[in-house]
Amino acid sequence: MKNLIFALLITSGLSNQAFSENIRAHEGSSFREVLEVLTDSNPALKTLQEIEEFKIYQAGNLPVYPVNSLTVFSAKTSLLKDAQRTLNERLDYYDYLPKKLHPNGVCVTGEWEIDKPSAYSGYFKRDSKALFIGRISVTMESVARGEKRGFGFAGKIFPTMDENAIVNTANFFSVDVLLGTKLERVLDARMTNQPETGFKFSMLGLALKIASTFKQADQDPTFRPLTPIAKLGESGLIKTPRWFRLSAVASTLKNNQSDFRNEILKAFQDNKEVVFNIDVTDIDPDRNAHMWSNLGKIRLTRALVSYACDRKLHFAHPRIKE
């Protein structure tokens, strides 16, 4: 059950949208196109619910979307079809895609850069550089300091430095502790593609129900593989690290904002850029172990909270065998 809970909680793309809806052939996206979506320049609202949700962001407020049995197992949606969609669809955004398990987040943009010697392929190779869009979130609904929060960082790597180039992106997912800890800051977190589960008694019933459903979509959901990154732009042998870890560099100026989204927004006011280490290992998935080697950085220059960040952006899930 531990592995199944992980796979579903880390699925930031699971939505209230049926798998059969809004499916279109994916021919890639440009960085500029996805960024324009994230800035809510053309929200294309279709329902009263979408209009009411959009108003929250337009008023400058931070919504706190609930996560419970009613929101996860709504009569209007199929969790199984949602899971199948996020494993099979490669779209970078949808017209409407509420996240069921990571509904509250903040988006970030910048560059992915590998500048250390590397034994790996694709965009883990040394001198790899790419445009980047990410979303930092929490598992479930707790957003404030003092609550148990599970910090997550999903990323979308565009294999180009041309903002207008149409490309297929590689997506990744990382979390520190799935069921949360009392860690004071997201900028103190160490997030990996195979995190600890943790414990939260109040969530056990929901987690069991989620696990039972998700087992039908992915029979080996122990961790989220990094193969899409190792394949990106690669025509030769594919070699991927087993695990990676993301953490803010030690020199980052931190703050004491309670809501993790305000913490990230304030960090961009206090720092010229917010930089995360990209560490890898093939030995030990423990995020606090000493078996990690640094390959490079994610250099972030912008953060934004928007309707599209929470309700449109999609991160395709890599299958265990791709």
LINKAJO-V945920 format. One record per pair of residues at least 12 apart in sequence whose ideal C-beta (glycine too) atoms are under 6 Angstrom apart, sorted by the first residue. I is the first residue (numbers start at 0). J is the second residue. D is the distance in whole Angstrom. If there is no record, write none. Layout:
BEGIN
i: [I	I]
j: [J	J]
d: [D	D]
END
This chain:
BEGIN
i: [0	1	2	2	3	3	3	3	4	4	5	6	6	7	7	8	8	8	9	9	10	11	11	11	11	11	12	12	12	13	13	13	13	14	14	14	15	15	16	17	18	18	18	21	21	25	25	27	27	27	28	29	29	29	30	30	30	31	31	33	33	36	36	36	37	37	37	37	39	39	39	53	56	56	61	63	64	64	65	66	66	68	71	78	79	79	79	82	82	83	85	86	89	90	92	92	92	93	93	96	96	97	101	101	103	104	104	104	105	105	105	105	105	106	106	106	107	107	107	108	108	109	109	109	109	110	110	111	111	111	111	112	112	112	113	113	113	113	114	115	115	115	117	119	119	119	119	120	120	120	120	121	121	121	121	121	122	122	122	123	123	129	129	129	130	131	132	133	134	135	135	136	137	138	142	142	143	143	144	144	147	147	148	149	149	149	149	150	150	150	151	152	152	152	153	153	154	155	155	156	156	158	158	169	169	169	170	170	172	173	173	173	173	174	174	175	175	175	175	176	176	176	177	177	177	178	178	178	179	184	184	185	185	186	186	186	189	189	189	190	191	191	191	192	192	192	192	193	193	193	219	224	224	225	225	226	226	226	227	240	241	242	242	243	244	244	244	245	246	247	248	248	252	252	260	263	264	267	272	272	273	274	274	275	276	277	277	278	278	279	279]
j: [210	196	220	221	210	213	214	220	206	210	177	217	220	209	213	100	138	177	172	174	85	98	101	136	153	314	85	313	314	81	85	99	100	81	96	97	76	97	96	80	80	83	84	93	94	89	90	165	166	167	91	163	164	165	130	157	162	162	163	91	132	92	307	311	106	305	307	308	305	306	307	306	305	306	260	142	102	103	140	139	140	205	99	212	212	215	216	213	216	216	316	316	315	313	311	312	313	311	313	311	313	310	136	151	142	134	136	309	135	260	263	302	304	134	303	308	133	299	302	132	301	131	298	299	300	131	298	129	131	156	297	128	295	296	125	127	294	295	295	293	294	295	294	229	238	239	240	229	233	237	238	228	229	230	231	233	156	228	231	228	229	156	157	158	157	156	155	154	153	152	263	151	149	177	258	259	257	258	183	257	179	199	179	174	176	177	179	175	185	188	174	173	190	245	172	314	171	168	170	168	169	231	232	227	228	231	314	315	223	190	191	192	245	190	194	188	189	190	194	194	195	197	194	196	197	197	198	199	197	253	262	259	262	247	251	253	244	246	286	245	242	244	286	222	223	242	243	222	242	284	319	317	319	239	240	239	317	321	317	279	281	280	284	279	278	286	291	275	276	275	274	276	269	270	304	302	302	302	298	300	299	296	298	297	293	294	295	291	293	292	294]
d: [5	5	6	4	4	6	6	6	5	5	6	6	3	5	4	6	5	5	5	5	6	5	4	6	5	6	4	5	5	5	6	5	6	6	4	5	5	5	6	5	4	5	4	6	6	5	5	4	5	5	4	5	6	5	4	5	5	4	6	5	6	5	5	6	5	6	5	6	5	5	6	5	6	5	6	6	4	6	5	5	4	6	5	5	6	6	6	6	4	5	5	5	5	5	5	5	6	6	6	6	6	6	4	6	5	5	4	6	5	4	5	6	5	5	5	4	5	5	5	5	5	5	5	4	5	6	5	4	5	5	6	5	5	5	6	4	5	4	5	6	5	6	6	6	5	6	6	5	5	5	5	6	4	5	4	4	6	5	5	6	6	5	6	5	4	6	5	4	5	5	6	5	6	6	5	6	5	6	6	5	3	6	5	6	6	5	4	5	5	4	4	5	5	5	5	4	5	5	5	6	5	5	5	4	5	4	4	5	5	4	6	5	5	6	4	4	6	5	6	6	5	4	6	5	6	4	6	4	6	6	6	5	6	4	6	5	6	5	4	5	6	5	5	5	5	6	6	4	6	4	5	5	6	5	6	5	6	5	5	4	5	5	5	5	4	6	6	5	5	6	5	6	4	5	6	5	5	5	5	5	5	5	5	4	6	5	5	4	5	6	6]
END
